Amino acid sequence: MPHQEQVLAHGNLCAQGPPKNAGYNSNPVPVMTQTESRDKWGKKMDFLLSVIGFAVDLGNVWRFPYICYQNGGGAFLIPYVLMAVFGGVPLFYMELALGQFHRTGAISIWKHICPMFKGIGFAICIIALYVSFYYNTIIAWALFYFYSSFSSTLPWTSCDNEWNTENCTNYFGKDNVTWTNYSRSPAEERNVLVVHESSGLGDVGYIRWQLMLCLFLIFTIVYFSLWKGVKTSGKVVWVTATLPYVVLLILMIRGATLPGAWKGVVFYLNPKWEKLKETSVWVDAAAQIFFSLGPGFGVLLALSSYNPFNNNCYRDAIVTSLVNCLTSFISGFVIFTVLGYMAEQRNVNVEDVARDKGPSLLFITYPEAIANMVGSTFFAIIFFAMMITLGLDSTFGGLEAIITAVMDEYPDTLSHRRELFVLGLVVVCFLGSLSTLTTGGAYVVKLLEEFGVGSSIIAIVFLEATAVSWFYGINRFSNDIKSMLGYTPGLFWRVCWVAISPAFLLLFVVKILIRLLPLSLFDYKYPDWSMTVGYIIGASSFMWIPIYMVYKLVWTPGSLKQVRHACEPLVD
């Protein structure tokens, strides 16, 4: 059966309503009108590497190891696996199937599922834009460090520089060094974040031209990887998605040979079973698997929309999810062998070395350890090269989600102007990132990361899962998958989509709202007015969902009953 006939047979749209309703077009809307002209992946591996590259990002390297040891070590793997099986992977599978069947991006897809929820697509694009404002700055930090690593003596090695203070303590290779709460390593005193030059969000300081140049180079790479479509980005990911695994293997072998490495591994995996009684551990497990796999960002919809109609998206979901989770687990050994080595050198406990997470772990703690290894220049270069490639893959996916969504929504205007549209998008993202390039840019990055994504994206995925399972209909969605794969999804997947995954997301949103904590970075406590700014940022994306619903209700012709039918699935 040709693809268009399959679509018409299995993809009736809930927006159609019963044919007898006045004011509604009873002719089925084809899911994809430009099937033959739509871009396609050059090879199956291009798609798989793109999905893996998006899902495996910087968070896998630092956040999972930190969250794991903080929440019970080896015991944390129990809630992590359960949350993956019943929440993360089903949602991951759902998005791959939706994108592949409807062959369109995050905005246009709602014409074929339930038009009242089209605001979800706009909200996803805004969130992806916020992510681009800060995520590429983190890659620019890595590029700055990468450039600085081409030196026989790394710049963050000694305390003999003009910028060092009396608290600077260089303890590697020295005996009888006392480490106190006031001690600061050379890497802490000379690092790319330079937050000590800013008093906070009220005084972010000046734009650092070095970082602006790094960011310009990053966006140049991004543009020439995306401007021609998935055929070009699919080739780039052969390097950016595979290089991190080579580097992780090298660093894991090197870390295992360091003195004290075993302390870090024991600390990383030592199970604390009593932690499983704490609700916060389960919430952290849900957060980690959700943000790691990345449903709801529109990326999986976009990437899978370029697949052949009969591609086995079920197998793709299982394989890429397993690769993602295993990468997170292995990264823990890479990080904690080095932290154990640092604890040995400082003569302190591992938890005193690993008390910070996020930028400090990637840009201070780990580089500090590398600087004192034999062959430090080599290990610094490959480590920061790994960070750059990890970040680029996720950036490719995030921006492709926006590009695909907008171009599919306005094909007549943009179909032959992709290069110009991508250029305009990259310029907007670059200008939006300028505030993060300041001396206090790390504070801005933290604010955008916390509120630009945060609970908004989880609420959006909850609505998405609900709309697909309850408005579009689980039977219709299952038939869509059957038309692609030749078999209907099993009972486990159907129950997850209808009940378990939405409940998982709803509970997650509630817990986040209940656990609202004051925001802080290093020793800086965010002021109250910054929290208000954060809430406005969060609301600026989510608000388009109710706004579009109201618009659809007001402008849809017919009685209230007919309007209600506009988002009810047809009875097959």
Order of alpha helices (4+ residues) and beta strands (2+ residues): alpha-alpha-alpha-alpha-alpha-alpha-alpha-alpha-alpha-alpha-alpha-alpha-alpha-alpha-alpha-alpha-alpha-alpha-alpha-alpha-alpha-alpha-alpha-alpha-alpha-beta-beta-alpha-alpha-alpha
